[in-house]
Amino acid sequence: MIDHIPTQKHTMNEQTKHPLIVTLALDESSQTYFTRLREKYFPKERNYLQAHLTLFHKLPREERPVISRTLTEVSQVTQELSLEVAEVKSIGRGVAFMLKRERLITIHRQLSRQWHAWLTLQDQQKLWPHVTVQNKVSPKEAQRTLEQLFSSFEPFTATGTGLQLWEYRGGPWEFVWMYPFG
């Protein structure tokens, strides 16, 4: 593991100006499936992104070299992750698919320890692995979507293929780098 331990807390202003985002890359088939559902159910005017499983929401852009080195090291010693897509769940004003894999939780904890001084309150929380296919709609619309998806849902397996680094751009995300597993 990288020997750089962050010791300085970044101000909220530093973290919010084009912060970095870390996601789990999924196999092509699963990515396509979730993105198609997102395109169908997510409000068009708010849908800037493909479907994604976010691990960290706001890391300081100024620390990109250290973050990149850490992601490189972690990805090189991690094999592809078999993830159980276990259920469709209401998130109040939207719908998400819940994914399970203890190794993913372990990786998140490991990265959280490395980056503890940089983490926002949201990123300090225990990881709740999910892919959101609908958000920011009325509870009634979300309930209809949940019922539609639930009626045909059968658990399946997706594969985590690596880690992705993104830069937030006030709506759209700009892809920075892919760190493939193995």
C-alpha positions in Angstrom: 0.0 0.0 0.0 1.1 3.5 -0.6 2.9 5.1 2.3 1.4 8.6 1.9 -1.1 9.1 4.6 -3.1 12.3 4.2 -2.7 14.6 7.2 -4.3 17.8 6.0 -8.0 18.2 5.9 -9.0 20.0 2.7 -11.6 22.8 2.9 -15.0 22.1 1.5 -14.3 24.7 -1.2 -11.3 22.8 -2.4 -13.2 19.5 -2.4 -16.2 20.9 -4.2 -14.4 22.5 -7.2 -14.2 19.7 -9.7 -13.9 17.0 -7.1 -12.8 13.5 -8.1 -15.2 10.5 -8.0 -14.3 6.9 -7.8 -16.6 4.2 -9.3 -16.5 0.5 -9.8 -16.3 -0.5 -13.4 -18.8 -3.2 -14.4 -18.7 -5.8 -17.1 -20.1 -4.6 -20.5 -23.3 -6.6 -20.3 -24.2 -5.4 -16.8 -23.2 -1.8 -17.6 -25.4 -1.9 -20.7 -28.4 -3.3 -18.8 -28.2 -0.7 -16.0 -27.6 2.2 -18.4 -30.6 1.2 -20.6 -32.8 1.2 -17.5 -31.4 4.6 -16.4 -32.1 6.0 -19.8 -35.7 4.7 -19.6 -36.5 5.8 -16.0 -34.2 8.7 -15.0 -35.6 12.2 -15.7 -34.1 13.1 -19.1 -33.2 16.6 -18.1 -31.1 15.2 -15.1 -29.5 12.2 -16.8 -26.0 13.3 -17.7 -24.4 9.9 -16.9 -24.3 6.2 -17.6 -25.3 4.0 -14.8 -22.6 3.7 -12.2 -21.7 2.3 -8.8 -20.0 5.1 -6.8 -17.4 4.3 -4.2 -16.3 7.9 -3.4 -18.3 11.0 -4.3 -15.9 13.9 -3.5 -12.1 13.5 -3.3 -9.9 16.6 -3.7 -8.7 17.1 -7.2 -5.4 18.5 -5.8 -4.6 15.0 -4.5 -5.0 13.3 -7.9 -1.4 11.9 -8.1 -1.8 10.2 -4.7 -5.3 9.0 -5.4 -4.2 7.6 -8.8 -1.2 5.8 -7.3 -3.4 4.2 -4.6 -6.0 3.1 -7.2 -3.2 1.6 -9.3 -1.8 -0.4 -6.4 -5.2 -1.6 -5.2 -6.4 -2.6 -8.7 -3.2 -4.5 -9.5 -3.7 -6.9 -6.5 -7.5 -7.3 -6.9 -9.1 -9.9 -9.1 -12.3 -9.2 -10.9 -15.2 -9.3 -8.4 -18.3 -11.4 -8.9 -21.2 -9.3 -7.5 -24.6 -10.6 -6.7 -27.3 -8.2 -8.0 -29.5 -9.1 -5.1 -32.6 -6.9 -5.2 -34.4 -3.9 -6.6 -35.0 -1.3 -3.9 -36.8 1.9 -3.4 -34.7 4.9 -2.5 -37.6 7.1 -1.8 -37.7 9.3 -4.9 -36.1 6.7 -7.1 -35.1 3.0 -7.6 -31.7 1.3 -7.3 -30.3 -2.2 -7.7 -28.5 -3.5 -4.6 -25.2 -5.4 -5.2 -23.5 -7.7 -2.7 -19.9 -8.7 -2.4 -17.9 -8.6 0.9 -14.6 -8.0 -1.0 -15.9 -4.8 -2.4 -16.7 -3.6 1.1 -13.2 -4.5 2.2 -11.7 -2.5 -0.7 -13.8 0.5 0.2 -12.7 0.3 3.8 -9.1 0.0 2.8 -9.3 3.1 0.5 -11.3 5.0 3.3 -8.4 4.4 5.7 -5.9 5.6 3.1 -7.9 8.8 2.4 -9.5 9.4 5.8 -8.4 13.0 6.0 -10.0 13.9 2.7 -13.4 12.2 3.1 -16.7 14.1 3.3 -19.3 12.9 5.7 -21.0 11.1 2.8 -17.9 9.3 1.9 -17.2 8.3 5.5 -20.3 6.2 5.6 -20.3 2.5 5.2 -20.5 1.5 1.6 -24.0 0.6 0.4 -23.2 -0.8 -3.1 -26.0 0.1 -5.5 -26.7 1.3 -9.1 -29.4 4.0 -9.3 -31.6 3.7 -12.4 -34.1 6.4 -11.3 -33.9 9.4 -8.9 -35.4 12.8 -8.3 -39.0 11.7 -9.3 -42.2 11.8 -7.3 -42.6 9.0 -4.7 -45.6 7.8 -6.7 -43.6 7.5 -10.0 -40.8 5.8 -8.1 -43.3 3.3 -6.7 -44.6 2.5 -10.2 -41.0 1.9 -11.4 -40.2 -0.3 -8.5 -43.3 -2.4 -9.1 -42.4 -2.7 -12.9 -38.8 -3.7 -12.2 -39.7 -6.0 -9.3 -42.3 -7.9 -11.2 -39.6 -9.3 -13.6 -36.5 -9.2 -11.4 -34.4 -12.3 -10.8 -31.1 -12.0 -9.0 -28.1 -12.2 -11.3 -24.3 -11.9 -11.3 -22.4 -8.8 -12.5 -18.6 -8.5 -12.5 -16.6 -5.6 -11.2 -13.7 -5.2 -13.6 -11.8 -2.3 -12.1 -11.9 1.1 -10.6 -12.6 4.3 -12.5 -11.6 7.9 -11.7 -13.8 10.8 -12.8 -13.8 14.5 -12.4 -17.1 16.2 -11.6 -18.0 19.0 -14.0 -21.2 20.5 -12.5 -23.5 17.8 -14.0 -21.6 15.6 -16.5 -18.5 13.7 -15.3 -15.3 13.8 -17.2 -13.6 10.4 -17.4 -10.0 10.5 -16.1 -8.7 6.9 -16.0 -9.5 3.2 -15.7 -7.6 1.0 -13.3 -8.4 -2.6 -14.4 -8.3 -5.4 -11.9 -5.6 -8.1 -12.0 
